[in-house]
């Protein structure tokens, strides 16, 4: 399903991982262009970690796991911790211990994807109504599976 909001086009997929995540490194037409910003959130059900991929418009793509800072010095970096989407870590320069970080993760990991999606939505000025998604009220696009 997809839609637009302001200058953003968004795509919601129900699969193992986002199509753009799988293709942007191998398909030249999917590479981010200079002046084109792309944010891809993928829960990566096939893999161990959910990821934020961000192409801020410089032609490059950076990635971080859900719960980590992107460290790219953008407004996205401000939105993630403000929403509680960056978990404390013993490696972030704070005095957080591994035990404290693990306890925090155990207490908050179930809500992590919700706060990451909310933070990115805030950054983009985009809010997608979950009821509209569940009711199938967004436009639908069916992508054919590749034939081998």
DOTIMAR-687257 format. One record per residue: residue in one letter; residue number from 1; z, x, y of N, C-alpha, C in turn. Coordinates in nm, 3 decimals, always signed. Each point is the difference from the previous one (the first is absolute). Layout:
N
  residuo  num      n_Z      n_X      n_Y     ca_Z     ca_X     ca_Y      c_Z      c_X      c_Y
        A  NUM        Z        X        Y        Z        X        Y        Z        X        Y
...
This chain:
148
  residuo  num      n_Z      n_X      n_Y     ca_Z     ca_X     ca_Y      c_Z      c_X      c_Y
        X    1   +0.000   +0.084   -0.117   +0.000   -0.084   +0.117   +0.000   +0.089   +0.123
        X    2   -0.057   -0.050   +0.107   -0.009   +0.082   +0.119   +0.006   -0.087   +0.125
        X    3   +0.015   +0.067   +0.113   +0.001   -0.069   +0.127   -0.004   +0.102   +0.112
        X    4   +0.004   -0.048   +0.123   +0.004   +0.089   +0.116   +0.114   -0.042   +0.090
        X    5   +0.050   +0.096   +0.074   +0.102   -0.024   +0.101   -0.021   +0.106   +0.107
        X    6   -0.034   -0.042   +0.119   -0.027   +0.097   +0.105   -0.114   +0.091   -0.041
        X    7   +0.022   +0.130   +0.012   -0.102   +0.098   -0.039   +0.007   +0.038   -0.148
        X    8   +0.090   -0.061   -0.075   +0.021   +0.037   -0.139   -0.071   -0.094   -0.095
        X    9   -0.055   +0.056   -0.105   -0.047   -0.074   -0.116   +0.097   +0.034   -0.110
        X   10   +0.052   -0.099   -0.071   +0.091   +0.030   -0.110   -0.055   -0.057   -0.129
        X   11   +0.035   +0.067   -0.108   -0.042   -0.040   -0.133   +0.123   -0.002   -0.088
        X   12   +0.020   -0.109   -0.071   +0.109   -0.011   -0.097   -0.062   -0.002   -0.138
        X   13   +0.047   +0.087   -0.087   -0.055   +0.007   -0.135   +0.111   -0.021   -0.101
        X   14   -0.034   -0.062   -0.109   +0.093   -0.018   -0.110   -0.053   +0.080   -0.118
        X   15   +0.045   +0.120   -0.010   -0.047   +0.088   -0.107   +0.097   +0.115   -0.017
        X   16   -0.040   +0.098   -0.074   +0.089   +0.113   -0.025   +0.020   +0.087   +0.123
        X   17   -0.103   +0.017   +0.081   +0.008   +0.080   +0.122   -0.113   -0.043   +0.092
        X   18   +0.012   +0.036   +0.126   -0.100   -0.039   +0.100   -0.134   +0.068   -0.027
        X   19   -0.108   -0.075   +0.018   -0.134   +0.052   -0.023   -0.027   +0.122   +0.086
        X   20   +0.036   -0.005   +0.128   -0.025   +0.114   +0.089   +0.074   +0.124   -0.049
        X   21   +0.122   -0.016   -0.048   +0.077   +0.112   -0.054   -0.075   +0.070   -0.113
        X   22   -0.061   -0.078   -0.088   -0.074   +0.058   -0.111   -0.130   +0.067   +0.042
        X   23   -0.062   -0.048   +0.106   -0.133   +0.046   +0.030   -0.019   +0.097   +0.114
        X   24   +0.094   +0.008   +0.094   -0.030   +0.074   +0.123   -0.024   +0.149   -0.021
        X   25   +0.049   +0.058   -0.106   -0.022   +0.143   -0.025   -0.132   +0.026   -0.073
        X   26   -0.050   -0.100   -0.072   -0.119   +0.020   -0.083   -0.126   -0.066   +0.051
        X   27   +0.016   -0.100   +0.085   -0.116   -0.074   +0.048   -0.020   +0.035   +0.148
        X   28   -0.106   +0.073   +0.031   -0.020   +0.046   +0.139   +0.004   -0.113   +0.103
        X   29   -0.051   -0.117   -0.034   -0.002   -0.112   +0.095   +0.139   -0.053   +0.030
        X   30   +0.100   +0.036   -0.081   +0.137   -0.048   +0.021   +0.086   +0.100   +0.076
        X   31   -0.051   +0.117   +0.029   +0.077   +0.099   +0.074   +0.028   -0.053   +0.140
        X   32   +0.122   +0.023   +0.052   +0.031   -0.047   +0.135   -0.081   +0.076   +0.105
        X   33   -0.044   -0.072   +0.099   -0.080   +0.059   +0.107   +0.089   +0.034   +0.119
        X   34   -0.045   +0.094   +0.082   +0.069   +0.029   +0.125   -0.006   -0.126   +0.086
        X   35   +0.113   -0.041   +0.054   +0.007   -0.120   +0.081   +0.030   -0.126   -0.080
        X   36   +0.011   +0.011   -0.131   +0.027   -0.115   -0.087   +0.138   +0.017   -0.061
        X   37   +0.090   -0.092   +0.027   +0.135   +0.008   -0.057   +0.009   -0.089   -0.122
        X   38   +0.055   +0.055   -0.107   +0.018   -0.074   -0.125   +0.144   +0.022   -0.045
        X   39   +0.065   -0.108   -0.038   +0.131   +0.008   -0.064   -0.013   -0.073   -0.132
        X   40   +0.035   +0.068   -0.107   -0.008   -0.057   -0.134   +0.139   +0.007   -0.062
        X   41   +0.051   -0.115   -0.039   +0.126   -0.006   -0.074   -0.035   -0.039   -0.142
        X   42   +0.040   +0.080   -0.095   -0.028   -0.031   -0.139   +0.128   +0.012   -0.081
        X   43   +0.030   -0.104   -0.074   +0.119   +0.002   -0.085   -0.022   +0.085   -0.124
        X   44   -0.126   +0.031   -0.031   -0.034   +0.090   -0.112   +0.072   -0.040   -0.129
        X   45   -0.021   -0.121   -0.044   +0.066   -0.045   -0.122   -0.036   +0.085   -0.121
        X   46   -0.109   +0.074   +0.006   -0.043   +0.085   -0.111   +0.066   +0.137   +0.003
        X   47   +0.067   +0.032   +0.109   +0.053   +0.134   +0.022   +0.147   -0.012   +0.040
        X   48   +0.065   +0.113   +0.017   +0.143   +0.000   +0.026   +0.038   -0.033   +0.143
        X   49   -0.087   +0.020   +0.097   +0.045   -0.018   +0.138   -0.092   -0.090   +0.081
        X   50   +0.063   -0.078   +0.085   -0.074   -0.078   +0.099   -0.029   +0.094   +0.117
        X   51   -0.117   -0.014   +0.062   -0.043   +0.094   +0.102   -0.044   -0.067   +0.129
        X   52   +0.022   +0.072   +0.110   -0.057   -0.031   +0.129   -0.108   +0.105   +0.023
        X   53   -0.122   -0.044   +0.022   -0.108   +0.091   +0.038   -0.039   -0.036   +0.142
        X   54   -0.013   +0.099   +0.085   -0.031   -0.025   +0.140   -0.108   +0.095   +0.048
        X   55   -0.110   -0.057   +0.044   -0.107   +0.075   +0.066   +0.010   -0.040   +0.147
        X   56   +0.062   +0.083   +0.083   +0.029   -0.041   +0.139   -0.119   +0.005   +0.095
        X   57   -0.116   +0.040   -0.048   -0.118   +0.002   +0.086   -0.057   +0.138   +0.021
        X   58   +0.058   +0.099   -0.066   -0.050   +0.137   +0.014   -0.090   +0.042   -0.117
        X   59   -0.034   -0.097   -0.087   -0.086   +0.030   -0.114   +0.075   +0.050   -0.122
        X   60   +0.132   +0.013   +0.011   +0.081   +0.048   -0.113   +0.094   -0.112   -0.046
        X   61   +0.045   +0.009   -0.124   +0.095   -0.097   -0.056   +0.125   +0.074   -0.045
        X   62   +0.114   -0.057   +0.035   +0.128   +0.056   -0.041   +0.071   -0.104   -0.086
        X   63   +0.092   +0.044   -0.084   +0.071   -0.096   -0.083   +0.147   +0.034   -0.011
        X   64   +0.079   -0.104   -0.022   +0.144   +0.014   -0.024   +0.041   -0.109   -0.098
        X   65   +0.103   +0.028   -0.075   +0.054   -0.102   -0.090   +0.079   -0.101   +0.080
        X   66   +0.008   -0.124   -0.049   +0.087   -0.099   +0.062   +0.140   +0.060   +0.005
        X   67   +0.067   -0.016   +0.113   +0.136   +0.051   +0.017   +0.005   +0.134   +0.069
        X   68   -0.116   +0.067   +0.014   -0.005   +0.130   +0.066   -0.062   -0.012   +0.138
        X   69   +0.031   +0.096   +0.086   -0.063   +0.009   +0.131   -0.140   +0.056   -0.018
        X   70   -0.093   -0.047   +0.083   -0.135   +0.053   -0.006   -0.010   +0.134   +0.071
        X   71   +0.086   +0.024   +0.098   +0.006   +0.127   +0.074   -0.132   +0.038   +0.066
        X   72   -0.073   -0.099   +0.054   -0.127   +0.027   +0.065   +0.006   -0.016   +0.150
        X   73   +0.119   -0.022   +0.054   +0.018   -0.013   +0.144   -0.084   -0.112   +0.061
        X   74   +0.005   -0.116   -0.061   -0.071   -0.116   +0.052   +0.099   -0.113   +0.021
        X   75   -0.048   -0.108   +0.059   +0.084   -0.118   +0.018   +0.042   -0.058   -0.136
        X   76   -0.080   +0.023   -0.103   +0.038   -0.044   -0.134   +0.129   +0.066   -0.043
        X   77   +0.017   +0.127   +0.037   +0.123   +0.071   -0.034   +0.123   -0.064   +0.063
        X   78   -0.016   -0.060   +0.116   +0.111   -0.068   +0.066   +0.026   -0.136   -0.065
        X   79   -0.105   -0.069   -0.041   +0.013   -0.134   -0.056   +0.069   +0.001   -0.137
        X   80   -0.028   +0.098   -0.083   +0.057   +0.003   -0.135   +0.152   +0.013   +0.001
        X   81   +0.059   +0.101   +0.064   +0.146   +0.007   -0.001   +0.066   -0.115   +0.077
        X   82   -0.066   -0.050   +0.103   +0.057   -0.111   +0.077   +0.018   -0.124   -0.088
        X   83   -0.087   -0.016   -0.100   +0.008   -0.115   -0.090   +0.086   +0.029   -0.123
        X   84   +0.054   +0.120   -0.011   +0.078   +0.037   -0.117   -0.087   +0.041   -0.117
        X   85   -0.124   +0.040   +0.027   -0.095   +0.034   -0.106   -0.002   +0.148   -0.032
        X   86   +0.090   +0.079   +0.059   +0.013   +0.142   -0.034   +0.142   +0.021   -0.051
        X   87   +0.009   +0.039   -0.124   +0.131   +0.019   -0.062   +0.055   +0.138   +0.032
        X   88   +0.133   +0.013   +0.007   +0.058   +0.133   +0.024   -0.029   +0.093   -0.118
        X   89   -0.012   +0.128   +0.033   -0.034   +0.099   -0.101   +0.073   +0.130   +0.031
        X   90   +0.038   +0.075   -0.103   +0.061   +0.130   +0.027   -0.101   +0.101   +0.054
        X   91   -0.129   -0.037   +0.002   -0.105   +0.090   +0.044   -0.053   -0.033   +0.140
        X   92   +0.063   -0.096   +0.069   -0.050   -0.043   +0.130   +0.068   +0.068   +0.118
        X   93   +0.078   +0.103   -0.027   +0.068   +0.072   +0.108   +0.136   -0.058   +0.035
        X   94   +0.036   -0.113   -0.063   +0.133   -0.058   +0.024   +0.098   +0.062   -0.098
        X   95   +0.123   -0.042   +0.010   +0.099   +0.052   -0.094   +0.025   -0.097   -0.116
        X   96   -0.101   -0.080   -0.034   +0.008   -0.092   -0.112   -0.002   +0.078   -0.131
        X   97   +0.092   -0.033   -0.088   +0.002   +0.065   -0.131   -0.093   -0.073   -0.097
        X   98   -0.033   +0.065   -0.110   -0.084   -0.065   -0.101   +0.068   -0.125   -0.054
        X   99   +0.131   +0.006   -0.019   +0.073   -0.115   -0.051   -0.006   -0.116   +0.099
        X  100   +0.018   +0.028   +0.128   -0.007   -0.105   +0.102   -0.140   -0.061   +0.006
        X  101   -0.101   +0.085   -0.008   -0.137   -0.050   +0.002   -0.028   -0.087   -0.121
        X  102   +0.048   +0.041   -0.115   -0.020   -0.078   -0.123   +0.072   -0.135   +0.009
        X  103   +0.122   +0.000   +0.052   +0.074   -0.125   +0.015   -0.072   -0.094   +0.097
        X  104   -0.052   +0.054   +0.110   -0.073   -0.081   +0.096   -0.125   -0.059   -0.063
        X  105   -0.072   +0.082   -0.075   -0.120   -0.047   -0.069   +0.034   -0.114   -0.095
        X  106   +0.103   +0.018   -0.081   +0.038   -0.103   -0.097   +0.037   -0.131   +0.069
        X  107   +0.063   +0.010   +0.116   +0.043   -0.119   +0.073   -0.117   -0.072   +0.070
        X  108   -0.102   +0.075   +0.044   -0.103   -0.057   +0.085   -0.142   +0.002   -0.057
        X  109   -0.022   +0.056   -0.119   -0.138   +0.016   -0.048   -0.074   -0.131   -0.023
        X  110   +0.070   -0.107   -0.034   -0.068   -0.127   -0.028   -0.065   -0.059   +0.124
        X  111   +0.052   +0.027   +0.118   -0.057   -0.054   +0.124   -0.097   +0.097   +0.067
        X  112   -0.020   +0.118   -0.060   -0.081   +0.103   +0.065   -0.141   -0.045   +0.032
        X  113   -0.070   -0.061   -0.095   -0.138   -0.039   +0.028   -0.005   -0.104   +0.112
        X  114   +0.097   -0.089   +0.007   +0.002   -0.100   +0.107   +0.015   +0.065   +0.137
        X  115   +0.089   +0.099   +0.012   +0.020   +0.063   +0.131   -0.116   +0.091   +0.036
        X  116   -0.065   +0.062   -0.098   -0.118   +0.082   +0.030   -0.112   -0.090   +0.052
        X  117   -0.027   -0.110   -0.069   -0.104   -0.092   +0.045   +0.034   -0.058   +0.137
        X  118   +0.126   -0.032   +0.024   +0.041   -0.052   +0.131   -0.018   +0.105   +0.109
        X  119   +0.036   +0.125   -0.028   -0.015   +0.107   +0.100   -0.146   +0.023   +0.034
        X  120   -0.086   +0.003   -0.100   -0.142   +0.021   +0.027   -0.058   -0.122   +0.072
        X  121   +0.045   -0.118   -0.036   -0.043   -0.120   +0.071   +0.041   +0.004   +0.146
        X  122   +0.121   +0.048   +0.026   +0.047   +0.013   +0.138   -0.086   +0.102   +0.075
        X  123   -0.029   +0.112   -0.063   -0.083   +0.103   +0.060   -0.138   -0.054   +0.036
        X  124   -0.057   -0.081   -0.089   -0.135   -0.053   +0.019   -0.002   -0.129   +0.082
        X  125   +0.117   -0.058   +0.025   +0.004   -0.129   +0.065   -0.052   -0.109   -0.092
        X  126   +0.028   +0.014   -0.128   -0.057   -0.086   -0.103   +0.111   -0.060   -0.084
        X  127   -0.003   -0.130   -0.015   +0.092   -0.066   -0.092   -0.082   -0.095   -0.085
        X  128   +0.005   +0.020   -0.129   -0.074   -0.085   -0.093   +0.101   -0.096   -0.062
        X  129   -0.025   -0.127   +0.013   +0.090   -0.102   -0.050   -0.003   -0.002   -0.153
        X  130   +0.113   +0.035   -0.065   +0.002   +0.000   -0.147   -0.036   -0.135   -0.060
        X  131   +0.039   -0.109   +0.066   -0.032   -0.133   -0.053   -0.151   -0.023   +0.000
        X  132   -0.070   +0.049   +0.104   -0.145   -0.013   +0.005   -0.066   +0.081   -0.111
        X  133   +0.056   +0.118   -0.029   -0.053   +0.082   -0.110   +0.020   -0.072   -0.132
        X  134   +0.122   -0.047   -0.025   +0.030   -0.067   -0.127   -0.081   -0.128   -0.017
        X  135   -0.028   -0.069   +0.111   -0.077   -0.123   -0.008   -0.150   +0.025   -0.005
        X  136   -0.041   +0.126   +0.014   -0.142   +0.034   -0.004   -0.076   -0.044   +0.123
        X  137   +0.066   +0.000   +0.115   -0.062   -0.048   +0.123   -0.074   +0.108   +0.078
        X  138   -0.002   +0.123   -0.048   -0.077   +0.106   +0.063   -0.138   +0.004   -0.064
        X  139   -0.096   +0.060   +0.072   -0.135   +0.015   -0.056   +0.009   +0.081   -0.129
        X  140   -0.087   -0.028   -0.093   +0.000   +0.068   -0.128   -0.127   +0.081   -0.016
        X  141   +0.015   +0.121   -0.047   -0.117   +0.085   -0.029   +0.017   +0.050   -0.143
        X  142   -0.099   -0.025   -0.082   +0.003   +0.048   -0.139   -0.085   +0.126   -0.007
        X  143   +0.059   +0.107   -0.048   -0.071   +0.126   -0.016   -0.041   +0.015   -0.145
        X  144   -0.126   +0.023   -0.027   -0.043   +0.015   -0.139   +0.053   +0.131   -0.058
        X  145   +0.029   -0.003   -0.128   +0.040   +0.122   -0.068   -0.123   +0.086   -0.022
        X  146   +0.016   +0.132   +0.012   -0.116   +0.087   -0.022   -0.048   -0.008   -0.144
        X  147   -0.128   +0.007   -0.016   -0.060   -0.003   -0.134   -0.029   +0.144   -0.040
        X  148   +0.048   +0.039   -0.114   -0.021   +0.138   -0.048   -0.129   +0.012   -0.073
